Amino acid sequence: MRQALVPVVAWSLATGAAVTLSWWGVHSVMAGTAYDPPRAVPLTAAGPTAVSTPPPLVPATRRPEPSSPPPAPTPSATRSAPSPSPPAPTGAPASSPAPAHAARLRSYEITGGRAVFSVTDTSASLVSATPEAGWQVQTWSQPEWVRVTFTRGTQESSVFYTWNGHAPTVQFDAR
């Protein structure tokens, strides 16, 4: 009995040591990376919206720094947001149109998820694509178009932006 037990104990100890060593090696490599879920842009309306200043993006491999309370405002810094354009000179109209290159965020909630795009007068780019539970997302991007497709089984729905020689246009497809 003792002779049969010695190889089993030796095998168990060797396997335990190998698993521990492997786990420690993988853990030390993966400790510097973080796979956080994508951060969705907060929206207040169900349809497309325009936001002039998007929130800053944080890479998924770096955790954001803990925030400290903002300093108390001083009398010279009482405005809550920077002005979008410099003050108009005397005799000029009080408001000026936004620059032609200003990006607008457009959000589309379709079957399977939500896609958010940054759209200018000459192009569009994907900001985020968030699938609903049970759905998967695929994205394609080329110099003249970008496509987001949500799939679940045989169901498929897409948002497709094109701007090849024209202003960006959006198309939807569901199958």
Secondary structure by P-SEA (a helix, b strand, c coil): caaaaaaaaaaaaaaaaaaaaaaaaaaaaacccccccccccccccccbbbbccccbbbbccccccccccccccccccccccccccccccccccccccccccbbbbbbbbcccbbbbbbccccccccccccccccbbbbbbbcccbbbbbbbccccccbbbbbbccccbbbbbbcc
